[in-house]
Amino acid sequence: MALTLLALGIATSLAVYLTSDDEDTLFRSSAEEVTPSRETRPGDQSGSSVARSRSAHSSPGADAGDASEASRVAVRAAWGSGPNELGRTRPSEGNPEAPMSFATDALGRSFVLDQVNGRIARYDKDGKPLDSFLTTQQAPQDLALGPEGNALVLDRLVDKTVAVIGPDGRLLGELPVEGRGIEEGGGVTGVFVDGTDVYVEREHGDLVRIGDTEGNVDEERPEVPGRPSRDGQSFLNAGIVEVLSGRVYVNSVERPSLEHRFTRELRMGAPTPGIVLLDTDLRGNIYLGLLLELGAAGPEDEPRPSIRVLCLSPADGQPWGSADLPVSSMPEETFRDLVVLDEGGLLYAFRGESGVSYQRYECR
């Protein structure tokens, strides 16, 4: 059975597949059943596996079982082109689209890539609209934020650049996507920021540094072996060993030595056709989001899709909690629907017929 690396934080229709034939020797020794540990959450001094909730706007909301949708919503917007709306398109030919990506900053503000309306919309920590500024590219798909508030916008298909836009909406520079390490922009699967370094990801694997958050181009374009953790301690990658049985793995490489830290195999016990999230919070806790096909109610029923986010220890990948999220039935293509918050927990873009809500969840 070939090792399969699936889309990370990207719509299933855009998935890129890479294969290898040695997964049995690579992962057998680290196989673990995915039973969340009851140990204290790393960095949490409360004695429970999850930091205690503070309020709907200052911390991630509880999971679906014990909180209403309204208490979880951080941002809500109707479809449209008005100042407090976000764009959606359903062309007769071509893929329907909704806001492709979003990001949050250290102040709790949300930035939504509203590419249908050609802008980035900003919301305060309470979900109130602040303002918006125009995008500069023809086909923007992903968004990341620099520490000084600059927005890094990825267009991998047409302009093939990462635009660096200041907090005032002014274009500061453009970083070429294609070059050393990236032969074709269409193979890029995300833009990432580590300090002031700007990286693009090559087919869900290594990352290539293309410049910095001020718009300066890196001609050398060095590579790192995975996504940088926010605590500065590791590089991470993940993949699917076997779809039908739900065998997945997370691999951690130590920074700056590049020595292998751990490879943790997780067994979901259900078909797992996609990975939709791999990120960390400031404590280094790892968030792995998986698309599952759960058992049908009857023999003639279709499997029920679900998203499960596992929270893993940064030291060894041991699961300490999880969160189950609903799957939107809307047809729109998006690039990034899940974002981990610095303080822990995550935001999930859930689309409906009337609009989109960005909902807070945390592992329990």
KAHU-V830178 format. One record per pair of residues at least 6 apart in sequence whose ideal C-beta (glycine too) atoms are under 7 Angstrom apart, sorted by the first residue. I is the first residue (numbers start at 1). GAP is how many residues later the second one is. D is the distance in whole Angstrom. If there is no record, write none. Layout:
i=I gap=GAP d=D
i=I gap=GAP d=D
This chain:
i=1 gap=22 d=7
i=1 gap=241 d=5
i=2 gap=17 d=4
i=2 gap=18 d=7
i=2 gap=19 d=6
i=3 gap=16 d=6
i=3 gap=17 d=4
i=3 gap=20 d=4
i=3 gap=236 d=6
i=3 gap=238 d=6
i=4 gap=13 d=6
i=4 gap=15 d=7
i=4 gap=235 d=7
i=4 gap=236 d=5
i=4 gap=239 d=7
i=5 gap=12 d=7
i=5 gap=13 d=5
i=5 gap=199 d=5
i=5 gap=234 d=4
i=6 gap=9 d=5
i=6 gap=234 d=5
i=6 gap=268 d=5
i=6 gap=269 d=5
i=7 gap=7 d=6
i=7 gap=8 d=4
i=7 gap=9 d=7
i=7 gap=182 d=7
i=7 gap=197 d=7
i=7 gap=267 d=6
i=7 gap=268 d=7
i=8 gap=181 d=6
i=8 gap=196 d=5
i=8 gap=230 d=7
i=8 gap=267 d=5
i=8 gap=270 d=5
i=9 gap=181 d=6
i=9 gap=267 d=6
i=9 gap=268 d=6
i=9 gap=327 d=5
i=9 gap=329 d=7
i=10 gap=179 d=6
i=10 gap=325 d=6
i=11 gap=322 d=5
i=11 gap=323 d=6
i=11 gap=324 d=7
i=12 gap=262 d=5
i=13 gap=320 d=6
i=15 gap=259 d=7
i=16 gap=171 d=7
i=16 gap=173 d=7
i=16 gap=187 d=5
i=16 gap=188 d=6
i=18 gap=185 d=6
i=23 gap=218 d=5
i=27 gap=214 d=6
i=27 gap=222 d=6
i=27 gap=236 d=6
i=27 gap=238 d=5
i=30 gap=233 d=5
i=30 gap=234 d=6
i=30 gap=235 d=5
i=31 gap=234 d=4
i=32 gap=232 d=6
i=32 gap=233 d=6
i=32 gap=234 d=7
i=33 gap=234 d=6
i=34 gap=232 d=4
i=34 gap=233 d=6
i=34 gap=234 d=6
i=34 gap=276 d=7
i=34 gap=285 d=6
i=36 gap=283 d=5
i=36 gap=284 d=6
i=36 gap=285 d=5
i=36 gap=286 d=5
i=37 gap=281 d=5
i=37 gap=282 d=6
i=37 gap=283 d=5
i=38 gap=11 d=6
i=39 gap=10 d=7
i=39 gap=281 d=6
i=40 gap=7 d=6
i=40 gap=9 d=7
i=41 gap=8 d=5
i=41 gap=9 d=6
i=41 gap=10 d=7
i=41 gap=279 d=6
i=41 gap=280 d=7
i=42 gap=241 d=6
i=42 gap=242 d=7
i=42 gap=243 d=6
i=42 gap=271 d=6
i=42 gap=272 d=6
i=43 gap=240 d=4
i=44 gap=7 d=5
i=46 gap=6 d=6
i=49 gap=271 d=6
i=49 gap=272 d=5
i=50 gap=271 d=6
i=50 gap=312 d=6
i=50 gap=313 d=6
i=50 gap=314 d=5
i=51 gap=293 d=6
i=53 gap=6 d=6
i=53 gap=9 d=6
i=56 gap=15 d=5
i=57 gap=68 d=6
i=57 gap=69 d=5
i=59 gap=284 d=7
i=59 gap=286 d=7
i=60 gap=281 d=6
i=60 gap=284 d=7
i=60 gap=285 d=2
i=60 gap=286 d=7
i=60 gap=300 d=4
i=60 gap=301 d=6
i=60 gap=302 d=4
i=61 gap=6 d=5
i=61 gap=10 d=6
i=61 gap=11 d=4
i=61 gap=299 d=4
i=61 gap=300 d=7
i=62 gap=300 d=7
i=63 gap=260 d=5
i=63 gap=261 d=7
i=63 gap=298 d=6
i=63 gap=301 d=6
i=64 gap=260 d=6
i=69 gap=290 d=7
i=72 gap=287 d=4
i=72 gap=288 d=5
i=72 gap=289 d=7
i=73 gap=284 d=5
i=73 gap=286 d=6
i=74 gap=36 d=7
i=74 gap=53 d=5
i=74 gap=273 d=6
i=74 gap=284 d=5
i=74 gap=285 d=7
i=74 gap=286 d=5
i=75 gap=35 d=5
i=75 gap=48 d=5
i=75 gap=52 d=4
i=75 gap=282 d=7
i=75 gap=283 d=4
i=76 gap=51 d=7
i=76 gap=279 d=7
i=76 gap=281 d=5
i=77 gap=7 d=7
i=77 gap=8 d=6
i=77 gap=9 d=4
i=77 gap=278 d=5
i=77 gap=279 d=6
i=78 gap=7 d=5
i=78 gap=276 d=6
i=78 gap=277 d=4
i=79 gap=6 d=6
i=79 gap=7 d=7
i=79 gap=9 d=5
i=79 gap=275 d=7
i=79 gap=276 d=5
i=81 gap=6 d=6
i=81 gap=36 d=5
i=83 gap=46 d=7
i=84 gap=45 d=5
i=86 gap=13 d=5
i=86 gap=26 d=6
i=86 gap=28 d=5
i=86 gap=35 d=7
i=86 gap=270 d=6
i=87 gap=27 d=5
i=87 gap=29 d=3
i=87 gap=30 d=4
i=88 gap=9 d=7
i=88 gap=10 d=5
i=88 gap=28 d=6
i=88 gap=244 d=6
i=89 gap=7 d=6
i=89 gap=8 d=5
i=89 gap=27 d=5
i=90 gap=6 d=4
i=95 gap=238 d=5
i=96 gap=235 d=5
i=96 gap=236 d=5
i=96 gap=237 d=6
i=97 gap=19 d=6
i=97 gap=235 d=6
i=97 gap=236 d=5
i=98 gap=234 d=4
i=98 gap=236 d=6
i=98 gap=253 d=5
i=98 gap=258 d=6
i=99 gap=13 d=5
i=99 gap=14 d=6
i=99 gap=15 d=5
i=99 gap=235 d=7
i=99 gap=257 d=7
i=100 gap=13 d=5
i=100 gap=15 d=5
i=100 gap=40 d=7
i=100 gap=41 d=5
i=100 gap=42 d=7
i=100 gap=234 d=5
i=100 gap=235 d=4
i=101 gap=12 d=4
i=101 gap=40 d=7
i=101 gap=41 d=5
i=101 gap=42 d=4
i=101 gap=234 d=5
i=101 gap=235 d=4
i=102 gap=8 d=6
i=102 gap=9 d=6
i=102 gap=10 d=5
i=102 gap=11 d=6
i=102 gap=41 d=6
i=102 gap=234 d=7
i=102 gap=237 d=6
i=102 gap=247 d=6
i=102 gap=256 d=7
i=103 gap=8 d=5
i=103 gap=40 d=5
i=103 gap=41 d=6
i=103 gap=42 d=5
i=103 gap=236 d=6
i=104 gap=6 d=5
i=104 gap=235 d=6
i=104 gap=237 d=6
i=104 gap=243 d=7
i=105 gap=40 d=5
i=105 gap=44 d=7
i=106 gap=236 d=6
i=107 gap=18 d=6
i=108 gap=17 d=3
i=109 gap=13 d=6
i=109 gap=14 d=6
i=109 gap=15 d=6
i=109 gap=16 d=6
i=110 gap=13 d=4
i=110 gap=248 d=6
i=111 gap=9 d=6
i=111 gap=11 d=6
i=111 gap=32 d=6
i=111 gap=34 d=6
i=111 gap=40 d=6
i=112 gap=8 d=7
i=112 gap=9 d=5
i=113 gap=7 d=6
i=113 gap=27 d=6
i=113 gap=30 d=4
i=113 gap=40 d=7
i=114 gap=6 d=7
i=114 gap=7 d=5
i=115 gap=20 d=6
i=115 gap=25 d=5
i=118 gap=16 d=6
i=118 gap=17 d=5
i=119 gap=13 d=4
i=119 gap=14 d=6
i=119 gap=15 d=5
i=119 gap=16 d=6
i=120 gap=12 d=6
i=120 gap=13 d=6
i=120 gap=15 d=6
i=120 gap=31 d=6
i=121 gap=8 d=7
i=121 gap=11 d=5
i=122 gap=8 d=4
i=122 gap=9 d=6
i=122 gap=10 d=6
i=123 gap=6 d=6
i=123 gap=7 d=6
i=124 gap=6 d=5
i=133 gap=32 d=7
i=133 gap=36 d=3
i=134 gap=35 d=7
i=135 gap=18 d=6
i=136 gap=27 d=5
i=136 gap=35 d=5
i=137 gap=16 d=6
i=137 gap=18 d=4
i=137 gap=22 d=5
i=137 gap=24 d=7
i=137 gap=26 d=6
i=138 gap=17 d=6
i=138 gap=20 d=4
i=138 gap=21 d=6
i=139 gap=16 d=5
i=139 gap=18 d=5
i=139 gap=19 d=4
i=140 gap=13 d=5
i=140 gap=14 d=7
i=140 gap=15 d=5
i=141 gap=13 d=6
i=141 gap=14 d=7
i=141 gap=15 d=6
i=141 gap=194 d=5
i=142 gap=12 d=4
i=142 gap=48 d=6
i=142 gap=49 d=5
i=142 gap=193 d=5
i=142 gap=194 d=6
i=143 gap=8 d=6
i=143 gap=9 d=7
i=143 gap=10 d=6
i=144 gap=8 d=5
i=144 gap=47 d=5
i=144 gap=48 d=6
i=144 gap=49 d=5
i=145 gap=6 d=6
i=145 gap=48 d=7
i=146 gap=6 d=6
i=146 gap=47 d=6
i=146 gap=50 d=7
i=146 gap=67 d=3
i=147 gap=48 d=7
i=147 gap=49 d=7
i=147 gap=66 d=7
i=148 gap=65 d=7
i=149 gap=18 d=4
i=150 gap=14 d=6
i=150 gap=15 d=6
i=150 gap=16 d=6
i=150 gap=17 d=7
i=150 gap=22 d=7
i=150 gap=63 d=5
i=151 gap=14 d=4
i=152 gap=10 d=5
i=152 gap=12 d=6
i=152 gap=39 d=5
i=152 gap=41 d=6
i=152 gap=46 d=6
i=152 gap=61 d=7
i=153 gap=9 d=7
i=153 gap=10 d=5
i=153 gap=12 d=6
i=154 gap=8 d=5
i=154 gap=37 d=4
i=154 gap=46 d=7
i=155 gap=6 d=6
i=156 gap=21 d=6
i=156 gap=29 d=4
i=156 gap=30 d=6
i=156 gap=32 d=4
i=157 gap=28 d=6
i=157 gap=29 d=6
i=160 gap=16 d=7
i=160 gap=17 d=5
i=160 gap=18 d=5
i=160 gap=25 d=4
i=161 gap=13 d=4
i=161 gap=14 d=6
i=161 gap=15 d=6
i=161 gap=16 d=6
i=162 gap=13 d=4
i=162 gap=15 d=6
i=162 gap=29 d=6
i=162 gap=36 d=6
i=162 gap=38 d=7
i=162 gap=48 d=6
i=163 gap=8 d=6
i=163 gap=11 d=5
i=164 gap=8 d=4
i=164 gap=9 d=5
i=164 gap=11 d=7
i=164 gap=49 d=7
i=164 gap=50 d=7
i=164 gap=51 d=4
i=165 gap=6 d=6
i=165 gap=7 d=7
i=166 gap=6 d=5
i=172 gap=42 d=6
i=172 gap=43 d=4
i=173 gap=42 d=2
i=173 gap=43 d=7
i=175 gap=23 d=6
i=175 gap=35 d=5
i=175 gap=36 d=4
i=175 gap=40 d=7
i=175 gap=42 d=6
i=176 gap=34 d=7
i=176 gap=41 d=7
i=177 gap=8 d=5
i=177 gap=11 d=6
i=177 gap=23 d=6
i=177 gap=33 d=7
i=178 gap=6 d=7
i=178 gap=7 d=5
i=179 gap=42 d=6
i=180 gap=41 d=4
i=181 gap=21 d=7
i=181 gap=27 d=4
i=181 gap=40 d=5
i=181 gap=42 d=6
i=182 gap=6 d=6
i=182 gap=18 d=6
i=182 gap=20 d=6
i=182 gap=26 d=6
i=187 gap=15 d=6
i=187 gap=16 d=5
i=188 gap=12 d=5
i=188 gap=13 d=6
i=188 gap=14 d=7
i=189 gap=12 d=5
i=189 gap=14 d=6
i=189 gap=15 d=5
i=190 gap=11 d=5
i=191 gap=7 d=7
i=191 gap=9 d=6
i=192 gap=7 d=5
i=192 gap=9 d=7
i=192 gap=15 d=6
i=192 gap=35 d=6
i=192 gap=36 d=7
i=193 gap=20 d=6
i=194 gap=34 d=4
i=196 gap=16 d=5
i=196 gap=17 d=5
i=197 gap=12 d=5
i=197 gap=15 d=6
i=198 gap=11 d=7
i=198 gap=12 d=6
i=198 gap=13 d=5
i=198 gap=14 d=6
i=198 gap=15 d=6
i=199 gap=8 d=4
i=199 gap=9 d=6
i=199 gap=10 d=5
i=199 gap=11 d=7
i=200 gap=7 d=7
i=200 gap=8 d=6
i=200 gap=10 d=6
i=201 gap=6 d=5
i=202 gap=6 d=6
i=205 gap=32 d=7
i=206 gap=17 d=5
i=206 gap=18 d=7
i=206 gap=19 d=6
i=207 gap=16 d=7
i=207 gap=17 d=5
i=207 gap=19 d=7
i=207 gap=20 d=7
i=208 gap=13 d=5
i=208 gap=15 d=5
i=209 gap=9 d=5
i=209 gap=12 d=6
i=209 gap=13 d=5
i=210 gap=8 d=6
i=210 gap=11 d=6
i=211 gap=6 d=5
i=211 gap=7 d=5
i=224 gap=11 d=5
i=225 gap=10 d=5
i=225 gap=28 d=5
i=225 gap=33 d=7
i=226 gap=9 d=4
i=226 gap=10 d=5
i=226 gap=11 d=4
i=226 gap=27 d=6
i=227 gap=8 d=7
i=227 gap=9 d=5
i=227 gap=10 d=7
i=227 gap=51 d=6
i=228 gap=7 d=6
i=229 gap=7 d=6
i=229 gap=51 d=4
i=229 gap=55 d=5
i=229 gap=85 d=7
i=230 gap=50 d=5
i=230 gap=51 d=6
i=230 gap=52 d=5
i=230 gap=112 d=7
i=231 gap=49 d=7
i=231 gap=51 d=6
i=231 gap=52 d=6
i=231 gap=53 d=4
i=231 gap=83 d=7
i=232 gap=23 d=6
i=233 gap=21 d=7
i=233 gap=22 d=6
i=233 gap=51 d=6
i=233 gap=81 d=7
i=234 gap=18 d=5
i=234 gap=19 d=6
i=234 gap=20 d=6
i=234 gap=21 d=6
i=234 gap=27 d=6
i=234 gap=80 d=7
i=235 gap=18 d=5
i=235 gap=20 d=6
i=236 gap=14 d=7
i=236 gap=15 d=7
i=236 gap=16 d=6
i=236 gap=42 d=6
i=236 gap=50 d=7
i=237 gap=14 d=5
i=238 gap=10 d=7
i=238 gap=11 d=6
i=238 gap=12 d=5
i=238 gap=13 d=7
i=238 gap=37 d=6
i=238 gap=40 d=5
i=238 gap=50 d=6
i=239 gap=9 d=7
i=239 gap=10 d=6
i=240 gap=8 d=5
i=240 gap=32 d=6
i=240 gap=35 d=7
i=241 gap=6 d=4
i=241 gap=7 d=6
i=241 gap=8 d=6
i=241 gap=24 d=7
i=243 gap=28 d=6
i=243 gap=29 d=6
i=243 gap=30 d=6
i=244 gap=27 d=5
i=245 gap=22 d=7
i=246 gap=21 d=6
i=246 gap=22 d=3
i=246 gap=23 d=6
i=246 gap=24 d=5
i=246 gap=25 d=6
i=246 gap=26 d=4
i=247 gap=18 d=6
i=247 gap=20 d=6
i=248 gap=18 d=5
i=248 gap=20 d=7
i=248 gap=24 d=6
i=248 gap=27 d=7
i=248 gap=42 d=6
i=249 gap=14 d=6
i=249 gap=15 d=6
i=249 gap=16 d=5
i=249 gap=17 d=7
i=250 gap=14 d=5
i=250 gap=36 d=6
i=250 gap=38 d=6
i=250 gap=62 d=6
i=250 gap=67 d=5
i=251 gap=12 d=5
i=252 gap=9 d=4
i=252 gap=10 d=5
i=252 gap=65 d=7
i=253 gap=7 d=6
i=253 gap=8 d=6
i=254 gap=7 d=5
i=262 gap=54 d=5
i=262 gap=55 d=5
i=264 gap=48 d=7
i=264 gap=52 d=7
i=264 gap=53 d=3
i=266 gap=44 d=7
i=266 gap=53 d=7
i=268 gap=22 d=6
i=268 gap=24 d=6
i=270 gap=22 d=5
i=270 gap=23 d=6
i=270 gap=24 d=6
i=271 gap=22 d=4
i=271 gap=32 d=7
i=272 gap=18 d=5
i=272 gap=19 d=7
i=272 gap=20 d=6
i=273 gap=18 d=6
i=273 gap=20 d=7
i=274 gap=17 d=4
i=275 gap=14 d=7
i=275 gap=15 d=6
i=276 gap=13 d=4
i=276 gap=14 d=7
i=276 gap=15 d=6
i=276 gap=31 d=6
i=276 gap=61 d=7
i=276 gap=62 d=6
i=277 gap=10 d=6
i=277 gap=11 d=7
i=277 gap=12 d=3
i=277 gap=32 d=6
i=277 gap=61 d=4
i=278 gap=10 d=6
i=279 gap=8 d=5
i=279 gap=61 d=4
i=280 gap=6 d=5
i=280 gap=7 d=7
i=280 gap=60 d=7
i=281 gap=59 d=6
i=281 gap=60 d=7
i=281 gap=61 d=6
i=281 gap=62 d=7
i=281 gap=63 d=5
i=282 gap=60 d=5
i=282 gap=61 d=7
i=283 gap=61 d=7
i=284 gap=30 d=3
i=285 gap=26 d=6
i=285 gap=29 d=6
i=285 gap=59 d=7
i=286 gap=26 d=4
i=286 gap=28 d=6
i=286 gap=31 d=7
i=287 gap=22 d=6
i=287 gap=24 d=6
i=287 gap=53 d=5
i=287 gap=59 d=6
i=288 gap=21 d=7
i=288 gap=22 d=5
i=288 gap=24 d=6
i=289 gap=18 d=6
i=289 gap=20 d=5
i=289 gap=49 d=5
i=290 gap=18 d=5
i=291 gap=14 d=7
i=291 gap=16 d=6
i=292 gap=14 d=5
i=292 gap=16 d=6
i=293 gap=10 d=4
i=293 gap=12 d=6
i=294 gap=9 d=6
i=294 gap=10 d=5
i=294 gap=12 d=5
i=295 gap=8 d=7
i=296 gap=6 d=6
i=296 gap=7 d=5
i=296 gap=8 d=7
i=305 gap=22 d=4
i=306 gap=18 d=6
i=306 gap=21 d=6
i=307 gap=18 d=4
i=307 gap=20 d=6
i=308 gap=14 d=6
i=308 gap=16 d=5
i=309 gap=13 d=6
i=309 gap=14 d=5
i=309 gap=16 d=7
i=309 gap=37 d=7
i=309 gap=52 d=7
i=309 gap=54 d=7
i=310 gap=9 d=5
i=310 gap=12 d=5
i=311 gap=8 d=7
i=311 gap=9 d=6
i=311 gap=10 d=4
i=311 gap=11 d=7
i=311 gap=52 d=4
i=312 gap=6 d=7
i=312 gap=7 d=6
i=313 gap=7 d=6
i=321 gap=42 d=3
i=321 gap=43 d=5
i=322 gap=41 d=6
i=323 gap=38 d=5
i=323 gap=39 d=6
i=323 gap=40 d=5
i=323 gap=41 d=7
i=325 gap=23 d=5
i=325 gap=36 d=6
i=326 gap=24 d=7
i=328 gap=22 d=6
i=328 gap=23 d=5
i=330 gap=21 d=4
i=330 gap=22 d=7
i=332 gap=19 d=6
i=337 gap=11 d=6
i=337 gap=12 d=5
i=338 gap=8 d=6
i=338 gap=10 d=5
i=339 gap=7 d=6
i=339 gap=8 d=5
i=340 gap=6 d=5
i=341 gap=6 d=7
i=344 gap=18 d=7
i=345 gap=15 d=6
i=345 gap=16 d=6
i=345 gap=17 d=4
i=346 gap=15 d=6
i=347 gap=11 d=5
i=347 gap=12 d=7
i=347 gap=13 d=6
i=348 gap=11 d=5
i=348 gap=13 d=6
i=349 gap=7 d=6
i=349 gap=9 d=6
i=350 gap=6 d=7
i=350 gap=7 d=5
i=350 gap=9 d=6
